[in-house]
Amino acid sequence: MATLLEAESISSVVLRGGMRVKERRAAESQLHEAQVIVATGKYIGEGFDLPRLDTLFLALPIAWKGTLSQYAGRIHRDADGKQEVTVYDYLDNSLPMLERMFRKREKGYKAMGYQFAQSEPQTRLL
């Protein structure tokens, strides 16, 4: 994903588990300039703090409200100029289990006070 973003002149930084200390420090030094942060859930979970974040693309299947609240909480930190936050949640409804997990997240979003925008047309991958 980061390679595709860079090809479009969108600066990004990748944060993932298993990074060497030197590699992780280099990535962390770029956090304040990057337009996009591509991160694994474990890395950006507990203890991560970058108040300027205002958008979350949730592309992994989670169901537990606590995890959802933790991830969404990352974009709710106060920062100068931040007016609103947005979550894009991706659903693969080809598997009933993933759809059930999404329905649980949907309840979690409602409990956190999120408003739902009109959904985009469905795209199918073949």
TIZA-207978 format. One record per residue (C-alpha): residue number from 1; y, z, x. Coordinates in steps of 0.1 Angstrom, whole numbers, plus 2048, in hexadecimal, padded with zeros to 3 digits. Example, Ala and Ser with C-alpha at 12.3 -4.5 7.8 and 13.67 -1.06 7.14 Angstrom:
num = 1	y = 7D3	z = 84E	x = 87B;
num = 2	y = 7F5	z = 847	x = 889;
end
This chain:
num = 1	y = 800	z = 800	x = 800;
num = 2	y = 818	z = 809	x = 81C;
num = 3	y = 812	z = 7E7	x = 82C;
num = 4	y = 81B	z = 7D5	x = 80B;
num = 5	y = 83A	z = 7EA	x = 807;
num = 6	y = 846	z = 7E2	x = 82B;
num = 7	y = 840	z = 7BD	x = 824;
num = 8	y = 85A	z = 7C0	x = 808;
num = 9	y = 872	z = 7D2	x = 820;
num = 10	y = 86C	z = 7F4	x = 80E;
num = 11	y = 86A	z = 810	x = 828;
num = 12	y = 84D	z = 827	x = 823;
num = 13	y = 83A	z = 843	x = 834;
num = 14	y = 816	z = 84C	x = 830;
num = 15	y = 809	z = 870	x = 82E;
num = 16	y = 7E4	z = 876	x = 82C;
num = 17	y = 7CB	z = 88F	x = 836;
num = 18	y = 7BA	z = 88B	x = 858;
num = 19	y = 7DA	z = 880	x = 86A;
num = 20	y = 7DD	z = 88B	x = 88E;
num = 21	y = 7F9	z = 8A4	x = 895;
num = 22	y = 80E	z = 88A	x = 8A8;
num = 23	y = 809	z = 870	x = 88C;
num = 24	y = 812	z = 889	x = 871;
num = 25	y = 831	z = 895	x = 882;
num = 26	y = 83D	z = 871	x = 887;
num = 27	y = 837	z = 86A	x = 862;
num = 28	y = 848	z = 88A	x = 857;
num = 29	y = 867	z = 881	x = 86C;
num = 30	y = 86B	z = 862	x = 857;
num = 31	y = 86A	z = 874	x = 835;
num = 32	y = 88F	z = 876	x = 830;
num = 33	y = 895	z = 851	x = 836;
num = 34	y = 877	z = 841	x = 825;
num = 35	y = 87B	z = 831	x = 803;
num = 36	y = 857	z = 837	x = 7F9;
num = 37	y = 83E	z = 852	x = 804;
num = 38	y = 819	z = 848	x = 800;
num = 39	y = 805	z = 868	x = 801;
num = 40	y = 7E4	z = 876	x = 7F7;
num = 41	y = 7E3	z = 891	x = 7DD;
num = 42	y = 7D6	z = 8AC	x = 7F5;
num = 43	y = 7F2	z = 8A5	x = 80E;
num = 44	y = 80F	z = 8A5	x = 7F6;
num = 45	y = 801	z = 8C2	x = 7E2;
num = 46	y = 809	z = 8E7	x = 7E9;
num = 47	y = 825	z = 8EE	x = 801;
num = 48	y = 834	z = 8CB	x = 802;
num = 49	y = 85A	z = 8CC	x = 7FC;
num = 50	y = 871	z = 8AD	x = 7FC;
num = 51	y = 88B	z = 8B3	x = 7E1;
num = 52	y = 898	z = 88F	x = 7E1;
num = 53	y = 878	z = 882	x = 7D1;
num = 54	y = 87E	z = 875	x = 7AE;
num = 55	y = 861	z = 85F	x = 7A5;
num = 56	y = 83B	z = 865	x = 7A5;
num = 57	y = 821	z = 84A	x = 7A3;
num = 58	y = 801	z = 85C	x = 799;
num = 59	y = 7E4	z = 845	x = 7A1;
num = 60	y = 7C8	z = 85D	x = 7A4;
num = 61	y = 7B3	z = 86B	x = 787;
num = 62	y = 7BB	z = 890	x = 782;
num = 63	y = 7B6	z = 8A5	x = 763;
num = 64	y = 7C0	z = 8C9	x = 76B;
num = 65	y = 7E3	z = 8D2	x = 75E;
num = 66	y = 7E9	z = 8E8	x = 77D;
num = 67	y = 7E5	z = 8CB	x = 795;
num = 68	y = 7FA	z = 8B4	x = 77F;
num = 69	y = 815	z = 8CF	x = 77E;
num = 70	y = 814	z = 8D3	x = 7A3;
num = 71	y = 817	z = 8AD	x = 7AA;
num = 72	y = 833	z = 8A8	x = 790;
num = 73	y = 844	z = 8C7	x = 79D;
num = 74	y = 84A	z = 8B5	x = 7BE;
num = 75	y = 864	z = 89F	x = 7AD;
num = 76	y = 875	z = 8BA	x = 79A;
num = 77	y = 887	z = 8CB	x = 7B7;
num = 78	y = 8AD	z = 8CA	x = 7B5;
num = 79	y = 8BE	z = 8B1	x = 7CC;
num = 80	y = 8E1	z = 8A2	x = 7CE;
num = 81	y = 8E4	z = 883	x = 7B8;
num = 82	y = 8C3	z = 888	x = 7A7;
num = 83	y = 8C7	z = 882	x = 782;
num = 84	y = 8A4	z = 87D	x = 774;
num = 85	y = 880	z = 87A	x = 77F;
num = 86	y = 866	z = 861	x = 776;
num = 87	y = 840	z = 862	x = 777;
num = 88	y = 82B	z = 842	x = 776;
num = 89	y = 808	z = 84C	x = 76C;
num = 90	y = 7ED	z = 831	x = 770;
num = 91	y = 7CF	z = 830	x = 758;
num = 92	y = 7AF	z = 81E	x = 75E;
num = 93	y = 7A2	z = 81E	x = 73A;
num = 94	y = 782	z = 80A	x = 742;
num = 95	y = 770	z = 82C	x = 748;
num = 96	y = 770	z = 845	x = 72B;
num = 97	y = 771	z = 862	x = 744;
num = 98	y = 792	z = 855	x = 754;
num = 99	y = 7A1	z = 851	x = 731;
num = 100	y = 798	z = 875	x = 728;
num = 101	y = 7A8	z = 881	x = 749;
num = 102	y = 7C8	z = 86D	x = 740;
num = 103	y = 7C9	z = 87D	x = 71D;
num = 104	y = 7C8	z = 89F	x = 72E;
num = 105	y = 7E5	z = 895	x = 745;
num = 106	y = 7F7	z = 888	x = 726;
num = 107	y = 7F5	z = 8AB	x = 717;
num = 108	y = 801	z = 8BA	x = 738;
num = 109	y = 81F	z = 8A2	x = 739;
num = 110	y = 829	z = 8AC	x = 715;
num = 111	y = 826	z = 8D1	x = 71E;
num = 112	y = 83E	z = 8CB	x = 73B;
num = 113	y = 857	z = 8BA	x = 724;
num = 114	y = 853	z = 897	x = 72F;
num = 115	y = 85E	z = 87A	x = 718;
num = 116	y = 847	z = 85C	x = 717;
num = 117	y = 856	z = 839	x = 71C;
num = 118	y = 848	z = 81B	x = 70B;
num = 119	y = 829	z = 810	x = 71F;
num = 120	y = 828	z = 7EF	x = 731;
num = 121	y = 810	z = 7D4	x = 726;
num = 122	y = 7EC	z = 7DB	x = 731;
num = 123	y = 7E0	z = 7C9	x = 750;
num = 124	y = 7BC	z = 7C3	x = 757;
num = 125	y = 7AD	z = 7BE	x = 779;
num = 126	y = 78F	z = 7A6	x = 77A;
end
